[in-house]
Amino acid sequence: MRLKSFFPAFFLLLLVFSPNFVRAQAVPSGYGKTFSVTAGAMGSVFQPDYKGGGVPGKSSKALFGPGAYVDLRFSRWLGVEAEGRWLRFNQYGNIHQDNYLLGYWLPVDQFRFAGFTPYVKVLAGYGKMNFEFNQAHGRFANLAYGGGLDYRRGESRFVLRPFDFEYQQWPNWLGTSLHPWGFSAGIGYRIWGR
C-alpha cells in the first residue's frame, strides 16, 4: 500500500472506531457539558507537492506562512475546527498555496497526559494556488487529514499547539492529484468554556 493512500484510510478508521473503544464506560460528570471556543494563530511549513511546469511532485523548496484556527467543542466526541493558512514565504517562481478548511476535530481526552491532549481531524474545503510567474492561478477542492497535540496547564485560558501535522489531497488537479503535507505550531486562547 502506498504511503499516500495509507494516511486517509488510517485517520478515517480512527475516527470511525474511536467512540467504540469507550462505549461501555460511564461518562464522568466532568465531561457532561464541555462546550468551548478556542481561537489561535499558527505558523506552518509545507511541502507543496508541485515541482513547477505543471508537474506534481516533491518540490525543492518548502513553503512557509501564517495561519489561524478556531476550535468549537460541543461535547466529548463532537468538535469542529476551521482553519486558514497562507503559505506565501520562501516562494519559488511566485508559486504559493492557501488553504481554507472546515471539519471534524476530535480531542482524545482518554490519552491526556501532563497537560497534553492529542487530537485527530478530518477537514474539507478548498486550496488556492498561484502558478509560476503569475501565469495562472486556481481554486481546488481540498481534503485534509491530520492530528497533533494541544497543551494546557491547569485552568489557563492559553492553549499551546506545539505540533500539528496535516496531509492534504487536492483531487482532480489538472487530471491528477496534489498531496501537500506539512507541520504547524501555534498558540490559542480559550474564549469560552473551561
C-alpha positions in Angstrom: 0.0 0.0 0.0 1.4 3.4 -1.0 2.0 5.9 1.8 -0.3 8.4 0.1 -3.3 6.1 0.4 -2.4 5.0 4.0 -2.9 8.3 5.8 -6.5 8.9 4.7 -7.5 5.3 5.4 -5.8 5.4 8.8 -7.5 8.6 10.0 -10.9 7.5 8.7 -10.7 4.2 10.6 -9.5 6.0 13.7 -12.5 8.4 13.6 -15.0 5.7 12.9 -13.9 3.3 15.6 -12.6 5.6 18.4 -16.1 6.1 20.0 -16.5 2.3 20.2 -13.4 1.9 22.5 -15.2 3.6 25.4 -18.8 2.7 24.7 -19.2 0.5 27.9 -17.7 3.1 30.2 -19.7 5.5 32.3 -19.1 9.2 31.4 -17.7 11.1 34.4 -19.7 14.2 35.3 -16.7 16.4 34.4 -17.3 15.5 30.7 -21.0 16.2 30.7 -21.1 19.8 29.3 -17.8 20.6 27.6 -18.7 23.4 25.2 -15.7 25.6 24.5 -14.4 28.0 21.8 -10.7 28.4 21.2 -9.1 30.8 18.6 -5.5 30.8 17.7 -2.7 31.7 15.4 0.0 29.3 13.9 3.0 29.2 11.7 3.3 26.4 9.1 5.9 24.8 6.9 4.5 22.7 4.0 5.8 20.6 1.1 3.5 21.9 -1.7 3.9 18.7 -3.9 4.5 20.8 -7.0 7.7 20.8 -9.0 6.7 23.5 -11.4 5.9 23.4 -15.1 2.5 21.7 -14.4 4.3 18.7 -12.8 3.2 17.4 -9.4 6.0 16.0 -7.3 8.3 16.8 -4.4 9.3 20.4 -4.6 12.9 21.5 -3.9 11.5 24.3 -1.6 9.1 24.2 1.3 6.5 27.0 1.7 6.1 28.9 4.9 3.3 31.0 6.2 0.9 32.1 9.0 -2.4 30.7 9.7 -5.4 30.9 12.1 -7.8 28.4 13.6 -10.9 28.2 15.6 -11.9 25.1 17.6 -15.5 24.6 18.7 -16.1 21.7 21.1 -19.7 20.8 21.6 -19.3 17.5 23.6 -16.7 14.9 24.4 -17.0 13.4 20.9 -18.1 16.3 18.8 -15.8 19.1 17.8 -15.4 21.4 14.7 -12.2 23.1 13.5 -12.0 25.9 11.0 -8.6 26.9 9.7 -7.0 29.2 7.2 -3.4 29.0 6.1 -1.4 31.4 3.8 1.8 29.8 2.6 3.4 32.9 1.0 7.0 32.8 2.2 10.0 31.0 0.5 8.3 31.1 -2.8 9.9 30.0 -6.0 8.7 31.5 -9.2 5.8 33.2 -7.3 4.3 29.8 -6.5 2.2 29.8 -3.3 -0.7 28.0 -1.7 -3.6 29.0 0.6 -6.0 26.7 2.4 -9.5 27.3 3.8 -10.8 24.2 5.7 -13.6 23.2 8.0 -14.4 19.8 9.5 -14.4 17.3 12.3 -11.9 17.7 15.2 -11.7 15.2 18.0 -9.6 15.7 21.1 -8.8 12.3 22.5 -9.2 13.1 26.3 -8.6 9.5 27.5 -5.0 9.8 26.3 -4.4 13.1 28.0 -1.0 13.2 29.9 0.8 16.0 31.7 -1.4 18.7 30.2 -1.0 17.4 26.6 -4.2 16.3 24.8 -3.8 14.6 21.4 -6.4 15.2 18.7 -7.3 14.0 15.2 -9.1 15.9 12.5 -10.6 15.5 9.0 -11.3 18.7 7.2 -12.6 19.7 3.8 -12.6 23.0 1.9 -10.5 24.4 -0.9 -7.0 25.3 -1.7 -5.8 28.2 -3.8 -2.6 28.1 -5.8 -0.6 30.6 -7.8 1.5 29.1 -10.6 4.9 30.1 -11.9 5.5 33.8 -12.5 1.7 34.6 -12.1 0.8 32.9 -15.4 -2.2 31.3 -13.8 -4.0 30.6 -10.5 -6.8 28.3 -9.5 -9.1 27.1 -6.7 -9.2 23.3 -6.0 -11.1 21.0 -3.7 -9.1 20.1 -0.7 -9.3 17.2 1.8 -7.1 17.2 4.9 -6.3 14.5 7.4 -4.2 15.2 10.5 -3.6 15.3 14.1 -1.4 16.8 16.8 -1.1 17.9 20.4 -2.6 20.7 22.5 -1.0 21.7 25.8 -2.9 23.5 28.5 -1.6 24.0 32.0 -4.3 23.7 34.7 -7.1 26.2 34.2 -5.1 28.6 32.0 -7.0 30.0 29.1 -3.9 29.8 26.8 -3.6 26.6 24.8 -0.2 25.9 23.2 -0.2 23.8 20.0 3.4 22.6 19.7 2.7 20.1 17.0 0.1 19.7 14.2 0.6 17.5 11.2 -1.6 17.7 8.1 -1.7 15.6 4.9 -3.9 17.0 2.1 -5.4 15.8 -1.1 -6.3 18.1 -3.9 -8.2 15.7 -6.2 -8.6 16.3 -10.0 -5.9 18.9 -10.1 -5.1 19.2 -13.9 -6.2 15.5 -14.3 -4.1 14.3 -11.3 -3.8 15.0 -7.6 -1.6 17.1 -5.5 -0.7 15.8 -2.0 0.7 18.7 0.1 1.7 17.9 3.6 3.3 19.8 6.5 3.6 20.8 10.1 2.3 23.8 12.1 2.7 25.1 15.6 0.9 27.9 17.4 -0.9 29.3 20.4 -4.6 29.8 21.1 -6.8 31.4 23.6 -9.9 29.8 25.1 -12.6 32.4 24.6 -15.4 30.4 26.1 -15.6 27.3 28.3 -13.3 25.5 30.6 
